[in-house]
């Protein structure tokens, strides 16, 4: 399932739950209003009718009994009959219709007995129908009063049920929303974090990195593509490893056969390559140097310390090293080169290590010494006759030896000037 679909389902589910809560709330509020309205409206009207009829029949009976009258004012009878007729149209409870009909029958008999009849009937008969009418009216009153209590309880139950159900659904909604908020960011962020870590591993040449996203969504597609890329890189690395090893052996062969000494250091100044020339100069096996730190070797070998000193100043011109090999003096010129590689991830050059060359300049040094000795010898051999010439010139210029002509004086001055110039060259 795609992430977009999951988001749509999640948000849609929350929306549906909210609609359900709103629907339930509306339903129970409407039901509560309906029940409360029923309590106030129908049954209360019946109670009013019953009370009015009781008042009317009481007044009628009082006059009948008290005055022994058979003809009662029409307004009291009309009031009773009007309320009775209206009550017949407002029947709401079971048994109320039969009780209302009984009231009608008893009142008709009561009316026929004392109002419309001309016969003088006993008081007992009047009391009988009067009591029957009141009995039925009290029954109707009790039915509606009990109905009010029942409907009130029903309204309370409806409100309680509504509150409980809405609270339950609201709680479930809250739990669902909390779970969604708690888990969904991790559902998105965790795969991205894992992907970033795996990409860094790939950048560090660890092509065995794999993503395990079993979900059938965009992250699953991403994991499949990433794993395919890592596999291809791993296969490429393995396919070119043999070529790299061959090239490495070729380079090692070239380095080992050079007359110049070569030392390769990594960024942490550990020896990774040292050719046999270096081992011969320090009277060590090259295997004793590989993998060790520069400072560790320098503590045990002064020559190595001199070779690796000031390597951070790669561009600095270093003085020649005087090294005795096989009881012969040799001179080596040290050259240091810092090696940098560009990091595409960090967008900067990183120090990868150092290359130290020791070039044998013994022959050049011997020629330089021979030249120096030759010049010293020639200078010494020329200084003696030049000194004699200058002394002779001084004697000739002395008037005690004899007077010189102007032409002779001119020649002597020329000779003196040239001898001084030649002596200056010799001294230089």
Secondary structure, 3 states (H helix, E strand, C coil): CCHHHHHHHHHHHHHHHHHHHHHHHHHHHHHHHHHHHHHHHHHHHHHHHHHHHHHHHHHHHHHHHHHCCCCCCHHHHHHHHHHHHHHHCCCCCCCHHHHHHHHHHHHHHHHHHHHHCCCCCCHHHHHHHHHHHHHHHHHHHHHHHHHHHHHHHHHHHHHHHHHHHHHHHHHHHHHHHHHHHHHHHHHHHHHHHHHHHHHHHHHCCCCCCCCCCCCCCHHHHHHHHHHHHHHHHHHHHHHHHHHHHHHHHHHHHHHHCCCCEEEEEECCCEEEEECHHHHHHHCCCHHHCCCCEHHHHHCCCHHHHHHHCCCCCCCCCCCCEEEEECCEEEEEEEEEEEEEEEECCCCEEEEEEEEEEEEECHHHHHHHHHHHHHHHHHHHHHHHHHHHHHHHHHHHHCCCCCCCCHHHHHHHHHHHHHHHHHHHHHHC
